[in-house]
C-alpha cells in the first residue's frame, strides 16, 4: 500500500479512524485500481457505497460514524441524537445515525441513516470537532424543536448545561438566530430557570406549576450542603425557613437508595432543615395540593406571604 498510495491518504486514514470516501481519494489522486485491488483481496471493506474502511473486521463506533458522515457528502455533519451522543449528553443510540446536509443537496436514501437538510448548516457546523458535527447549542435546539412534549424539549436544553458543555446564554443566542423554533417562548423562560439552577423536567414543572403560580417564595436551586467531609445538593432550599423540597423523577427506588435518602433527610433534620419529597405523580397530578403543603410548612416556619390561587379550580383558600 505504501508504494501505491500517497502519504496524504495515510494521514487522512489516521484522522478518520481508517475510513475514507471515494471523493476524498479522487482529491488525493489515489488510483481506482488500488481501491479495487484492496477490496478484492479482503484487506479493505466497503461499509457504504463510495466509502471504504482500510482494515478488516468490524467497524468501531467512531469509524462507523465517520463512514456515515462521509457517505452523506463532503459538507455533511453528524446531527440530532448522534451529535448529542458524541458530545456526551445523550446515550448511544446505535442505528439510525443522524446526519445533516445542506438544503440545496439531494437527500440520499441510505439504509441506517436519517438525513436532515438545513439552510443554515454553515452556522450550525462546529468549526473544529471531528467527526464533523453540529455545535452543541444547535444539536440541543434541533432536538428540542422536534420534541413531542415540552418536558422532552426542556430535557434537551438543560442536559448540556448541566454537563457544562454550553450555557443558557449561548442557547438563547443560538435560538435567536433561528427563524423557526418550536416552544420558543416556553424555552426562553425555561433557560432563565436553568441559569438559576433548575436541572430536570420535574424541577422545571415544580417551578412552573407549583412554586411560581401559587406565589411561593423563590427557592435557591441545587444548594450545596457540606457535612463533615460529605457533600449533598438540595434541589430547592427556602433559606431562612429551614425548608427543603427534593424532587424525585424515578418511579422506583431500590431499597438501598431509599435508605440513603432517609439517612440524608434525617441528617438535615438534625441541622434544622425539614425536607419535603415529591415525585412525578405529585407535581403533575396534584400541583395545587403540593403548593398548599409547602406553603403551610413555610408559614409555620416564618414565611410571611400568602398563597394565591392559580386558577378558578385551584383549592387554595381565598385570602
C-alpha positions in Angstrom: 0.0 0.0 0.0 2.8 2.4 0.8 4.2 2.1 -2.7 0.9 2.8 -4.5 -0.9 5.4 -2.3 0.3 8.8 -1.3 1.3 9.7 2.2 -1.6 12.1 2.3 -4.0 9.1 2.3 -2.2 7.6 5.3 -2.6 10.9 7.2 -6.3 11.0 6.2 -6.9 7.5 7.5 -5.2 8.3 10.8 -7.5 11.3 11.2 -10.7 9.4 10.2 -10.3 6.1 12.0 -9.2 4.3 8.9 -12.2 5.3 6.8 -12.3 7.5 3.7 -14.6 8.3 0.8 -14.2 8.0 -2.9 -14.4 11.7 -3.4 -11.5 12.1 -0.9 -9.5 9.5 -2.8 -10.1 11.4 -6.0 -8.8 14.6 -4.4 -5.6 12.7 -3.3 -5.1 11.2 -6.7 -5.5 7.6 -5.4 -5.9 5.3 -8.4 -9.3 3.5 -8.6 -7.4 0.3 -9.3 -5.7 0.4 -5.9 -9.1 0.6 -4.1 -10.5 -2.2 -6.2 -7.5 -4.5 -5.5 -7.7 -3.9 -1.8 -11.4 -4.7 -1.8 -10.9 -7.9 -3.8 -8.1 -9.1 -1.5 -10.3 -8.5 1.5 -7.8 -6.1 3.1 -10.3 -3.3 2.7 -14.1 -3.2 3.1 -16.9 -1.0 1.9 -19.4 -0.1 4.6 -21.4 2.2 2.3 -21.4 2.8 -1.5 -18.4 5.0 -2.1 -17.0 4.7 1.4 -14.1 2.4 2.3 -12.5 1.2 5.5 -8.8 0.4 5.1 -8.9 -2.6 7.5 -10.7 -5.8 8.2 -13.1 -6.7 10.9 -16.0 -4.9 12.5 -16.0 -1.1 12.4 -15.8 0.5 15.9 -18.3 3.2 16.8 -16.2 6.2 15.7 -15.3 4.5 12.4 -19.0 3.8 11.9 -19.8 7.5 12.4 -17.1 8.6 10.1 -18.4 6.2 7.4 -21.9 7.6 7.8 -21.0 11.2 7.6 -18.7 10.6 4.6 -21.4 8.7 2.8 -23.7 11.7 3.2 -21.3 14.0 1.3 -18.4 16.5 1.7 -20.5 19.1 3.6 -22.4 16.7 5.8 -22.2 16.7 9.6 -23.5 14.4 12.4 -26.5 15.9 14.0 -29.5 15.4 16.3 -29.3 12.3 18.5 -26.0 11.2 17.0 -24.3 14.5 17.6 -25.7 14.6 21.2 -24.2 11.1 21.7 -20.7 12.0 20.5 -20.8 15.3 22.6 -21.8 13.4 25.7 -25.4 14.5 26.5 -27.3 11.5 25.1 -26.9 7.8 25.4 -25.6 5.9 22.5 -28.5 5.4 20.1 -26.9 2.9 17.6 -28.8 2.9 14.4 -30.1 5.0 12.8 -27.3 7.5 12.6 -28.5 11.2 12.1 -26.7 13.4 9.6 -27.5 16.8 8.2 -26.6 18.1 4.7 -27.1 21.5 3.0 -30.6 22.4 1.9 -29.5 22.5 -1.7 -28.1 19.0 -1.6 -30.1 16.0 -2.7 -31.1 13.9 0.3 -29.6 10.5 -0.2 -31.6 7.4 0.9 -29.2 5.3 2.8 -30.3 2.3 5.0 -29.3 3.1 8.6 -29.1 6.8 8.1 -31.6 9.6 8.8 -30.6 12.5 6.6 -31.8 16.0 7.5 -31.4 19.1 5.4 -30.6 22.6 6.7 -30.4 26.0 5.1 -28.1 27.3 7.9 -25.6 24.4 8.1 -22.5 26.6 7.9 -23.6 28.4 11.0 -24.6 25.2 12.8 -21.4 23.3 12.0 -18.8 23.1 14.7 -15.7 24.7 13.3 -13.2 22.1 14.5 -14.6 19.0 16.2 -14.3 15.6 14.5 -16.1 13.7 13.1 -17.9 16.8 11.7 -21.0 17.6 13.8 -23.3 20.4 14.7 -22.4 22.7 17.6 -23.7 21.6 21.0 -26.2 24.5 21.0 -27.5 23.7 17.6 -27.8 20.0 18.4 -29.8 20.7 21.6 -32.1 23.1 19.8 -32.6 20.7 16.9 -33.7 18.0 19.3 -35.9 20.4 21.4 -37.6 21.6 18.2 -38.5 18.1 17.3 -39.5 17.0 20.8 -43.0 15.7 21.3 -43.5 17.4 24.6 -42.2 20.5 26.5 -40.8 18.2 29.1 -38.7 16.5 26.5 -37.7 19.8 24.9 -36.6 21.1 28.3 -34.5 17.9 28.9 -32.6 18.6 25.6 -31.7 22.2 26.5 -31.0 21.5 30.2 -28.8 18.4 29.9 -25.8 20.0 28.0 -25.9 22.9 30.5 -25.8 20.5 33.5 -22.8 18.8 31.9 -21.2 22.2 31.3 -21.0 21.7 27.6 -22.7 25.0 27.0 -24.5 27.8 28.8 -28.1 29.1 28.8 -26.9 32.4 27.3 -25.3 30.6 24.3 -28.5 28.6 23.8 -30.5 31.8 23.8 -28.2 33.4 21.2 -28.5 30.3 19.0 -32.3 30.3 19.4 -32.4 33.9 18.4 -30.7 33.2 15.1 -33.4 30.7 14.0 -36.5 31.8 12.1 -38.4 28.8 13.3 -38.3 27.3 16.7 -41.0 25.2 18.4 -41.6 26.0 22.1 -39.6 29.3 21.6 -41.5 31.3 24.3 -41.5 28.4 26.8 -37.9 27.5 26.3 -36.8 31.2 26.6 -38.4 31.3 30.0 -37.1 27.8 30.9 -33.5 28.8 30.1 -33.7 31.6 32.7 -34.7 28.9 35.2 -31.8 26.7 34.0 -29.5 29.6 34.6 -30.9 29.7 38.2 -30.2 26.1 38.8 -33.2 24.1 37.6 -31.9 20.9 36.1 -34.6 18.4 35.3 -38.1 18.5 33.7 -39.6 17.6 37.1 -37.8 20.5 38.8 -39.0 22.8 36.0 -42.5 21.6 36.5 -42.2 22.3 40.2 -41.2 25.9 39.5 -43.8 26.3 36.7 -46.8 24.7 38.2 -46.3 24.7 42.0 -44.0 27.5 43.2 -44.5 30.4 40.8 -48.3 30.3 40.1 -49.1 29.9 43.8 -46.9 32.8 45.0 -44.5 30.7 47.0 -41.1 32.3 47.7 -38.4 31.5 45.1 -36.1 28.8 46.4 -32.4 28.5 45.8 -31.7 25.6 43.5 -29.0 22.9 43.7 -27.7 24.2 47.0 -24.5 22.6 48.3 -24.8 21.3 51.9 -21.4 20.3 53.5 -21.4 18.0 56.4 -18.1 16.8 57.7 -16.3 15.5 54.6 -19.6 14.8 52.7 -21.4 17.0 50.2 -25.1 17.0 49.4 -27.1 19.1 46.9 -30.6 20.1 47.7 -33.0 20.6 44.7 -34.7 23.5 46.4 -33.9 25.3 49.7 -36.1 28.0 51.2 -33.4 29.9 53.0 -34.3 31.4 56.4 -37.2 28.9 56.7 -35.2 25.7 57.2 -37.3 24.1 54.5 -36.1 22.0 51.5 -38.0 20.4 48.7 -36.5 17.3 47.0 -37.9 16.1 43.7 -37.6 12.5 42.6 -38.2 11.7 39.0 -37.8 8.0 39.3 -40.8 5.8 39.7 -39.0 3.3 41.8 -36.0 3.4 44.1 -34.0 0.4 45.2 -34.2 -0.2 48.9 -30.6 0.9 49.4 -31.1 4.3 47.7 -34.3 4.8 49.6 -32.5 4.3 52.9 -29.8 6.7 51.7 -32.4 9.3 51.1 -33.9 8.8 54.5 -30.5 9.0 56.1 -29.7 12.3 54.3 -33.2 13.7 55.3 -32.6 12.7 58.9 -29.2 14.3 59.0 -30.7 17.5 57.5 -33.4 17.5 60.2 -30.7 17.4 62.8 -29.3 20.6 61.2 -32.8 22.1 61.4 -33.8 21.6 57.7 -37.1 19.9 57.1 -37.3 18.0 53.8 -40.5 17.5 51.8 -40.2 15.0 48.9 -42.4 14.8 45.8 -42.4 12.7 42.7 -43.9 12.9 39.2 -47.5 12.0 40.3 -47.5 14.8 42.9 -46.1 17.5 40.7 -48.0 16.6 37.5 -51.3 15.5 39.1 -51.6 17.5 42.3 -49.6 20.7 42.0 -52.0 22.8 43.9 -52.1 20.3 46.9 -48.3 20.3 46.8 -48.3 24.1 46.9 -50.7 24.1 49.9 -48.5 21.7 51.8 -45.3 23.6 51.1 -47.0 26.9 51.9 -48.3 25.6 55.1 -44.9 24.3 56.3 -43.3 27.6 55.1 -45.8 29.6 57.0 -45.2 27.6 60.2 -41.5 28.4 59.8 -41.9 32.1 59.4 -42.9 32.8 55.8 -45.0 36.0 55.9 -46.5 35.5 52.5 -49.9 34.2 51.4 -50.6 31.5 48.9 -52.6 32.6 45.8 -55.0 30.7 43.6 -53.5 29.6 40.3 -57.0 29.5 38.6 -60.7 29.2 39.2 -60.5 25.5 40.2 -57.5 25.9 42.5 -58.2 24.6 46.0 -56.1 27.2 47.7 -58.3 29.2 50.1 -59.3 32.7 49.0 -57.5 35.3 51.1 
